[in-house]
């Protein structure tokens, strides 16, 4: 009997700025605010709502997470929980297909023993929190493996892992490795087919690919980055949906493991990985493996970057373990348990479980700083920091930023000086930076924000009516006590700050980029509203001049037309943002068409898409029909795809509610086969 498994390794590094607690603007992800948001829309969400089409009609919408095997690490799950909890609910519909992974995707064979255990223990605990059960399987980051990891996996009750074909001594799809302290089962993915999915065109013809799978015998496993399905390969999630809908031969690793056991045993090729021909050298040397570089670029920066961060890690651990001995019975056990606090558990419950004596407020802050230093030095070793071609990339810069925060929490400036000496020896491929020290000064330090900056940001957001008097900003709780006094609490360390703000030298560009953007957006909307109010008495005059401009051809006609166009666009945008009725929006569009003034552009289309989605969530049949008729009329009026209102998310909303929708016209307008059919 044939069995097919498709495993998606879904992963993004932790992107939140450690000084703020929110993800800042990442310019390269435009038009989205950051890469998590972009890949969410291109991959993570589409796989929860993968469209199965018959000709041009949507026949079904499939949650691929309920059909495939997959893993998500803590960085993504934590971000989804805070930003897209509805997606997390959809992923949890396939919880029985999930396997665990390490906490933040370090290269485990390169980690010291204590850090290997932190990564495994924290990763397993995160899995338990998000999926509500003990994990059976485990995804090793980059599938990098050594003997120590295997013993730890056995110790923590993990039953199976995945490996690449070149990582086992014996050929086969399902093997067993025997160790002195037990055994670990191994699923081996098909290298040719997995490569064809990830880097070839196999997924572009799902029907043909399914036939290829059916020509094989026994168990066939395909493993790829989950982002392949929709982000790297556009509409890849639809290819999966087609195969899942047209074959009962697909299973998850979990389902297969419950029903089968390996017949062959094997040894393992140690210190190997799935993405480096040289074992694990990609993450510590200039081995020749790289992604995203230009011709002639080298990666000589990798070794000094790792050596420098290792020196920082060693010194931080020495300080943390020594200082925490005063407070904990077993420091390492307490550090392992700290993951519960990271995952949202009560700090007081944590302290009552691990402390050997009572502590005062100052001691509590000090302990939390030391424990968070361990958290951030773990994040500083996320594998992405060495994967790509250049030390000035987003990923190594973020790793260095985490190291900077860890050093500050320890309060020992000599550690930073040690790191900087290594960075001087890390050559950049970009002349403007010169070396890692240039990257540190220009890209790392510019993302370091003081509590005073957070205080000022909170006050400006409050004055701009974007935050309440008592509110939260990333990881910070704040309260505006008077006109210019702000009290802050860092929820990670429980440090408290109070600032008397003077805004006479205020400059928005000094604020964290995400909040600066939101402030400017609010100010722009306020300006448009004031301008609209100011020009209200002149609007009819402008319309009259534009109406007669074609016949009279007076010299300032084009200027008046442009002035009216901007006014009508402002009115339209205000109505969209305020979620006004469809009729009011249609009035502006009709007026613009009557006057031959074009107010449709890509930004208006994006805002209208969000408007329609928000309205559709709670709309009854009658309102939904009115909304869709408006959208149809609007889309027929534009000439370019970029100007179209995208109904993909509305299709998903209607599909979820299909049993309660009675009017088949709604399905027709959305190009969905009616549920009754």
FIZA-327927 format. One record per residue (C-alpha): x, y, z; residue in one letter. Coordinates in pm, whole numbers, plus 50000, padded with zeros to 5 digits. Example, Ala and Ser with C-alpha at 12.3 -4.5 7.8 and 13.67 -1.06 7.14 Angstrom:
512304955050780A 513674989450714S 
This chain:
500005000050000X 501255034949913X 501535061850178X 502585097550109X 503705122850370X 504305159650303X 506075176950590X 506265214750610X 508955230250829X 507395264250905X 509835288451057X 510765324951091X 513355339251331X 512255359751630X 511845394851485X 510715416151780X 513095443851886X 514275433552236X 514225469552360X 510615474552254X 508855440952234X 507295446951890X 508485439351537X 509725471051370X 509305481251005X 511325459050769X 511605478850445X 512395448850227X 509015433350314X 507045462350155X 504105466350108X 503835447550439X 505265460950765X 507605431450819X 508505397550677X 506275378650921X 503265398050791X 504245392950431X 504735355450463X 501605352850677X 499625366050381X 501525346650115X 501845313250296X 500595307650651X 497065320650593X 496675305750242X 497525271350379X 494675274650627X 492385284150335X 493755266050030X 491365269949736X 490455239049536X 489215250549197X 487195234248923X 487725254948611X 487285290348747X 485035280949041X 486085274149399X 484815239249477X 486225237049829X 488545255150068X 490875231450250X 492855236050570X 496175220550464X 497305218850828X 494725191450881X 496215170650599X 499975175450616X 502695169450872X 504225201551006X 506185219651275X 506155255651395X 508755269851631X 508115293051926X 509105325551743X 506295321551489X 503715307451730X 504345335551978X 503965361651702X 500775345551569X 499235343651915X 499745381251955X 498945392551600X 496795366051428X 495125343651688X 492465332751435X 495175317051219X 496585299351524X 493135284351580X 493145271251221X 496615256151267X 495425239351587X 492715221751386X 495625200551263X 497295197551606X 497415159651578X 499755163751278X 502245186751453X 505695177451577X 507965197451806X 511145216351727X 513785235251922X 513045268552087X 514615292751837X 516335272251569X 519975271851674X 522405247351515X 522315222051797X 525635203851729X 527385237651766X 525695245652098X 527315237452436X 525575209352624X 523575232052858X 522305252452564X 521315221452368X 519165211552661X 517685246352693X 516755245552324X 515155211052348X 513395216352682X 512095251152593X 511005239152248X 509105209352389X 507415230852652X 506385256252386X 504875227752181X 502915215952486X 501545250952542X 500415256852185X 499245221852092X 498115208152429X 499965175052430X 503385159252465X 505235157152132X 506145124051975X 508275136851688X 510915163951665X 512305185351385X 516005192851430X 516895227651299X 518495223250956X 518335186051050X 521755191151210X 522535161651437X 525135147851676X 525175119851937X 524535142852231X 521305155352077X 520065119952020X 520625110852386X 518755142252496X 515835134852264X 515555099852407X 515785114152759X 512835137352690X 510655110252541X 510925119552173X 510195089051957X 511185099851606X 512955126151394X 513385133551022X 516685131750836X 517915136250479X 518995105450277X 522705113550310X 522465114450690X 521825077250742X 524075047650668X 521195025350552X 518755033850275X 515085034250362X 512185057150452X 511625044650808X 514585033351015X 515635028451377X 518785040151550X 519815020751862X 521655038852140X 522835026552480X 519955044352653X 517205034652409X 516345039852047X 515195067851817X 513195061751501X 514045080551183X 511865090950892X 514005097450584X 512615120650321X 512945114949948X 515725137949836X 514865140049466X 511175147649514X 511765171549804X 514325190849600X 511925191049306X 509235206649524X 511505232349691X 513705242649399X 512035228149090X 508625229448925X 507045197349053X 504305215949237X 503295236348931X 501385205948796X 499825189449101X 497945163648893X 501125151248729X 502985151749059X 500285130649223X 500665105248942X 504415104849006X 503805097249373X 501375069249286X 503995052749069X 506115046849381X 505725018749634X 505575020250011X 506235051550216X 507275083350036X 508145113850246X 508585148950114X 510095175150344X 510475211950259X 510365245950420X 506685252950482X 507155286950320X 507635268249991X 503865264349974X 502715299049879X 505675321949951X 508575306749757X 506175289349515X 503165311449443X 499905291949477X 501835262049610X 499165257749877X 496625251749599X 498785223749462X 498735207349804X 494975211849830X 494475194849494X 496515164549598X 494885161849942X 491425163449783X 492215137349519X 493995110949723X 493345092150046X 496965080750055X 498315111050240X 499095108050610X 500995127850868X 504135114051029X 502215111551356X 499445090451201X 501925067651025X 504015063451338X 501025051951543X 500365023551302X 503855011951200X 507315004251330X 510675003551147X 511984970651016X 515574982350950X 518174997451182X 520855022551084X 523735043151207X 523825080751154X 526335103150977X 527065127351260X 527495164951232X 525545166450908X 522585188050801X 520135190450513X 521325223850369X 525115223250380X 527255200250169X 530015204050427X 528105191450729X 527515220750962X 530225244150832X 527715268750689X 527115281751041X 530745286951141X 532965291150834X 533275303250475X 532425268950334X 530995281750004X 527325275550087X 525365308050084X 522095323649974X 521355358249841X 524855370449761X 526345387649459X 529165373749242X 532485375249426X 530995377549773X 532575357150052X 531445346450397X 534715351550584X 532665370250844X 530985338450967X 533795325251186X 534555357551375X 530835363751419X 530335329551576X 533545331251778X 532585365651910X 529085354852006X 530445323152166X 532775344352380X 529785365452484X 527655334752558X 530385318552767X 530905349752979X 527175356553023X 526505320853132X 529385322153377X 528005353753538X 524375341953536X 525065307553681X 527375321553950X 525025349354059X 521865328154054X 523425302354287X 522525326154569X 518835322854485X 518115288754330X 518645253354456X 519615242454102X 520395270853862X 520215250253542X 516875234953638X 515565269653721X 516745282453381X 514965253653209X 511805262153403X 512025298953308X 510465289852974X 507095289353151X 507505326453228X 508505332952865X 505335314752761X 503185336752984X 503045319253322X 503075338753649X 506485350753766X 505385346854129X 504465310254072X 507825304953904X 509715320154198X 507725300554455X 508685268554272X 512435274354228X 513685299554487X 515395287654806X 514595319355003X 512425350454998X 513615379654787X 512935417054784X 511865437954483X 515435447654386X 516535411354394X 513545401154184X 514475426353916X 518085414653923X 517115377953887X 514755385553600X 517495405053422X 519855375453454X 517255350553332X 516305372453036X 519995375552949X 519925337752896X 516825341152678X 518405367752458X 521735350452422X 519795319952300X 518095341952041X 521505355451935X 522365320951795X 519355316251564X 520715298451258X 519605325451011X 522435347451133X 524905326050935X 522695311950660X 522805340650414X 525585358450229X 526265390550420X 526845401150779X 524795433050729X 521645413050647X 518535414950867X 519275381551035X 522865386051162X 522005421851264X 519085408751469X 521315382451634X 523765409851728X 520935431251864X 519855402452090X 523465398752207X 523575436152281X 520465433352496X 521835402852681X 525065421652756X 523145451652890X 521065429453118X 524295415453267X 525605451053318X 529205443153222X 530525465652943X 533735445252910X 531705417652739X 530675441752463X 534285452352410X 535215415852362X 532515411652097X 533615443051913X 537185430051882X 535845399451701X 533565420351480X 536555440451361X 537835407951211X 534525400451033X 534795415750683X 531625427950515X 531045424550142X 529665460050142X 532295487250141X 530135511950333X 530285489550643X 533815476450606X 533455450050876X 531245438351159X 532155468951364X 530645491151093X 527535469351096X 527375472651476X 527595510551469X 525285516651173X 522685488951197X 522715474751551X 523125505251774X 520495524351574X 517925498851694X 518765503252062X 516035523352236X 516325537152587X 513445537252839X 513355575052787X 512635569752416X 509865544952502X 508425570452747X 508425597552483X 506865573852228X 504095564552472X 503335601052542X 503165610552173X 500925580752098X 498645591352382X 498555627752268X 497785615451916X 494845595252057X 496405562251951X 496885549652308X 494905553652629X 496255571352934X 497065537253083X 498085513252810X 500725489652672X 503495494852416X 505185462552311X 506575447452631X 506095480352822X 503195489953045X 502835527553080X 500685553953242X 500585591053157X 500295605853505X 500195642653415X 500535662853096X 504175653653053X 505045627153314X 505105590453218X 505565559653435X 506915528153266X 507225491553364X 509335466953165X 507195435553194X 510215413053128X 512345425653417X 509715444953621X 512015475453622X 510135508053677X 510975541953528X 509475576653554X 510185605353316X 509185641753293X 508985647452917X 509875679352733X 508705677652371X 510255710252251X 512995691352064X 510685663151955X 511505645151629X 509325615851515X 512285600151333X 513895593151671X 511055569651768X 510875532351689X 509875529251323X 506595510551376X 505195537051606X 506545565851396X 504585551351103X 501375548951305X 501795584551433X 502315598351082X 499295578750955X 497135593551231X 498415628851169X 497815624950796X 494205614150854X 493665643151094X 495055666950833X 492775652850562X 489715656650787X 490595692650869X 491265700650504X 487965684950401X 486125706050659X 487975737450550X 487205731850180X 483575721950235X 482285756250124X 484475755749812X 483645720049703X 480685729949482X 482775757449324X 485535732449244X 483025707949098X 481455735248887X 484825746348749X 485855710648667X 482455703548506X 482875733148269X 486625730348215X 486365709247899X 484245734247712X 485735766547845X 489375755147858X 490475781948106X 494185781848196X 493945769148556X 491455741348480X 493975713048523X 495045726648860X 491405727948976X 490835692448850X 493815679749050X 492625698549359X 489185682349332X 490695648249270X 492735650449592X 489705663149785X 487485634749663X 490205608949737X 490545622950089X 486775620850143X 486765585350007X 489655574450227X 488075589650538X 484815571050469X 486705538350416X 488725542250737X 485595550850935X 483775520250794X 480975541550654X 478095526350461X 478615512950111X 476125538849980X 478255567950102X 481355553149936X 479395547949613X 478275584449620X 481895596549609X 482825572249332X 479765581749128X 480505618849169X 484125613349060X 482995593848752X 480445620648660X 483185647048674X 485685624148493X 488035625948792X 489945593748858X 490165585549229X 491045548749197X 494625538449277X 496505509149438X 496325523549789X 492555529349764X 492185493449637X 494125479849937X 492035500350180X 488795489950010X 489865453550032X 490355457050408X 487025475550432X 485115448150249X 486755420650457X 485955438250786X 482355444250680X 481905408250558X 482905392450890X 479625401751063X 477395409050765X 474085391150719X 472985378450377X 471405411350271X 474345433350370X 476835408350230X 475015407949898X 475015446049886X 478745446149963X 479535420749690X 477395438549429X 479305470549505X 482635451949475X 481635436649142X 480635470749006X 483865486249133X 486105458948989X 484435461748649X 485265498848651X 489055494548681X 491445485148404X 494405470848597X 494665441148833X 496465462349095X 493325483549132X 490955454349198X 489345447849537X 490695413649636X 487885390549752X 490075360949853X 489565366250226X 485845372150179X 485665338749998X 487235322850306X 484795340350541X 481815328750336X 483195293450314X 483395291650694X 479765303550712X 478505284650406X 475905264050594X 474125294950727X 474115314850400X 470845310150210X 471275332849909X 473085314949624X 473785348449457X 476445354149725X 478275322549616X 477885332649252X 479435366949309X 482365350749494X 482855324149226X 482175296549480X 480105266149394X 477005268949617X 477025247249927X 473705232249818X 475415218149507X 
